[in-house]
């Protein structure tokens, strides 16, 4: 029985030492392979709580210092979208949305086990743009379609929680969830499709709370400290 307990104890020690991958390397490079994201509201979108699915759209660079890592992250997402504007039977907007962000932050692991939960925060700059056309969704409405170009840019603060698994010495897999507090300056330009091409501008400042329920990726650890 003592030999069995001693063997288990040695196994736990070796497993813990093996799993300290981040802490044994100066740098890590990561790629988010899959994201589920909530995007900022566009115009008077009726379904702003819907989520987008993105693949290979985020790069991470981390500087490791024991249980704390300092992170730089860049995101980019582009997609042709269509949504109801004003109400479900009022207008239909169609066009291209672009969203990108650059952030800095930190993460802290909670243990040295093979499976490592961690928490952290990112802070940075985010831009969201939509350019397209808006037309009526009501057959009885004879109003002309119009072009729109909207842009939001501002500060984003994103607390995060994650879990990291290290099956190999220089490789880790991770999953994260985060919540974006987004304060933006928004500019909306509309161009009517009439003889005068009438233009109008509207400006706003607003807060939005955006949930990113799931992301998964891989990290490669570089430059050993030993």
N, C-alpha and C positions, 0 to 999 in steps of 0.2 A: 504493500500500500504506500509506503514512504517513497519507494522508487517511482511509482506512478505519479504521486503528487509532485515529486521533484522534476519529473519529465515534463509535466504540464506547466510548472513554473518556468522552466527553461524555455519552453515553447512560447509562452506568453512574452518573455523578455525578448527573445529573438524576433518575434512578430512585431513588437512595439518598436524595436530598433530599426527593423526593415522599413517600417511605415513612416519614419521621419524623413520622407523624401524631400518635401519642400524646404525643411530646415537645414538640410545638408547641401543645398545648392543655392547659389547667389541669385540666379534668375530663373524665371519660368515664362514660357510663351504658351498662350492658350487660344483656343478657337471654340466659339460657341456654335455647335453643329445644328441646334434646333432651338427655336424660341417661340413661345406663345406670348403675344404682347397686346396691350390695350393702347390704341393710338389717340392722340389729342383730337378733340372734337373739331370737325370741319363745318363751317357755315352754321346752319341750324339743323345739323344731322339728327335724324330721328332715332338712330341706333348707335349712339356713341359708346355704349358698353360692349359692343362686339369686339372680338379678338382677331388679330392677324397671326398667321403662321409664317415664320421666316426660317431660312436655312443658310448656314454659313455666312451670317451677316455681322459677326462681332469678333474683334481681335482683342486679346488681353496680353499685357506685359506686366510681370510682377517682379518686385525686388524683395527677396526673402530675408527676414531678420528674426530668427528663432520662431516663435509662434505668431508673429505678426508679419504680414506681407503688404507692401504698398503697391497699388495697382494703377495702371493706365489702361483705359479702355476706349475703343472706337467702334461705333455702330453705324451701319448704313442699311436702309431698306427702301425699295422702290417697287411700286405696284400700280397697275391700272385698276381703278375701283369704280363702283357705282353705288349710290345710296339715295334714299328718300330725304328730301330737304323740306323743312317747315312742318310737313305732316305726311302721313302715308299716302295720301291721294293729292298732294299739292304739287310737288316738283320732283324731278329726278335729276341728279347731278352725276355726270360721268367725266372722268379725266384721270390724270396721273398724280399719285401722291409720292412724295419723297420725304424721308425722315432720316436725320443723322444726328449723332451726338458724340461729344468728346468729354470724358470724365477722368478724374483722379480720385483715389480713395484708399481704403485699407480693408483688410480682413484679418480676423484673429481666430485661429483654431482653438478648440476647447480641450483637446487632449492629444496624446501621441499614439493613439490606437490606430489600427489599420483603417477603420472607418472614422473619419474626422469631421464632426459638425463644426461649422464656423459661422460667424456673423461679421458684418462690416457696413460700410457706407461709401457711396460714390457721390461726387459733386462735380458739376460741370455745365456745359453749354449744349443746348439742343435746338434744332431747327426742324420745323415741319412745314411743308409746302404742298399746295394742291392747285393745279391748273386744269381747267376743263370747261365744259358747257353745262348749263342748267336749262331744262325745258319743262313745260307743264306736263303733269301726269293726268290732268282732267281734260277729257275730250271736249267739254263745253267751254273750256277756257281758251280764248283766242290770243292770249298774250304771246309775244315773240320770245324765243329763247335768247339767252344772253351768256356771255363768256365771263368766267371768274378766275381770279388769281389771288390766292390767299397765302399768307406766310406768317408763321409764329416763330419767334426766337426768344430765348431767355434761359433762365437758371433752372437746373434740375438737381434735386437732392434725392438720393435713392438708398434708403436702408435696405439691407439684404440679409437673407439667411441661406445657408447652403450645406451640402454634405459632399465630402471628397473621399474617394476610394483609390488606393494605390496598389494595384496588382503587380506592377513591375517597378524596378528601382528608379527609373527616370520618367515614368509615365503615371499620371493621375487622371481619373475621370471624375466629373463633378456635375451636380445639379444644383440650381439656385432658384429662389423666388425673391422678388423685390417689389417695392412700392415707390413710384415716382411722384414726388411733389414738384410740380412744374409751374413756375411763374413766368408768363410770357407776355411779350408785346406782340399784338396781332394787327396786321394790316390786310384789309379786304378791298380788292378793286373789282368792279363789275363794269362790263362794256355791253351796252344794249345793242342788239342787231337791228337798229333802225337806220334811217337815212343819215342821221347826224352822228352815229356811233357814240351815243351819250355815255360818258364815263362818270363813275361815282366812287368815292373812297370812304371807308369807315375804319376807325382805329379803336383798339381795345387794349386793356391790361387785365389779365385774369389769372386766377389759380386753378389748377386742375389736379386731380388725384387719379393716377393711372396705375393699374395693377398689372404686373408681369408675373403670372402665376407659375410659369415653368420655363426653365432653360437648361440645356444639357450640353456638355462639351468635354474637351480633352486638354490637358496641360503637359508640356514637355519641359523637364527640369534641366537646366544648363549650368555649367561652370561649378564644379564641386568645390566646397569649402575646405576639403581635406588636402 
